[in-house]
Amino acid sequence: MLNATTTVIQNLQLQSEKVRKRLVEIIYASKSGHIGGSLSSVEIETALYFHFMNIDPKNPQKDDRDRFILSKGHSVEALYSVLAAAGFIDDALLNTYGKFNSMLAGHPIKKIPGIELNSGALGHGLSVGVGLSIAAKRDKKGYKTYVLMGDGEQGEGSIYEAAMSASHYKLDNLVAIIDRNQLQISGSTEDVMSLEPMRERWESFGWEVFDMEGNDMEDIINTFANINYNNSKPKLIIAHTTKGCGITFMEKVAKWHHGIPNEEQYKEAIAEIEERINNLRG
């Protein structure tokens, strides 16, 4: 069992809070975006881009790079903020989000360095991830593919076709992550379309399943660090997260799926994040 050091965890926590602040800034400035699901996925994306994935911002198309697909593409603000922090795009470009003629659309598009798939039509990301993983196997390449899905997205049937294919082709180089914040645009996932028992369903498809606290950086690091990529099983991580994580008045409130803070709420949110940033630095 591998365990992350305290320094690594604290540095990644600090980076995730910087990302969290930046995504709030661009959503507030643009008066558009999906803030709740972006906030719930910040720590996961930060850990992947800053600690686990084999990537190079100076060579974003390098052949052996690990692939990341944001299947829940409506939560793109977190990904844009991570890409800027990691050096794939200029931070100043974030300020154009939501503006006329901006490169940054409301869903991921491949013309942005570091983005592998035009996503956002829910249910397709895992299928593409399966294709990339099969290609890696057949080309004898060592790269891994990570696919981040929403839990509301689990109502799409194409996901389960992909799940069967991944098991059939023994894609142990594929990691799917479900952002299990339990809320979607129209309310609780269990009220809209019950997803439980989630673990048993994916295990029945032949996947190796992990439960992870998706806003706890230590648990994220330890979960990914201890994955066995040589056991012929695709991986599914159920990341238990909080919708609107890191902004108290937004947490676990369905309306913040795509709510836009007013000036007072924005100032309150930024102050809460900055307090954590200062504590982590101190």
Secondary structure, 3 states (H helix, E strand, C coil): CCCCCHHHHHHHHHHHHHHHHHHHHHHHHHCCCCHHHHHHCHHHHHHHHHHHCCCCCCCCCCCCCCEEEECCHHHHHHHHHHHHHHCCCCHHHHCCCCCCCCCCCCCCCCCCCCCCCCCCCCCCHHHHHHHHHHHHHHCCCCCCEEEEEECHHHHCCHHHHHHHHHHHCCCCCEEEEEEECCEECCEEHHHHCCCCCHHHHHHHCCCEEEEEECCCHHHHHHHHHCCCCCCCCCEEEEEECCCCCCCHHHCCCHHHHCCCCCHHHHHHHHHHHHHHHHHHHC
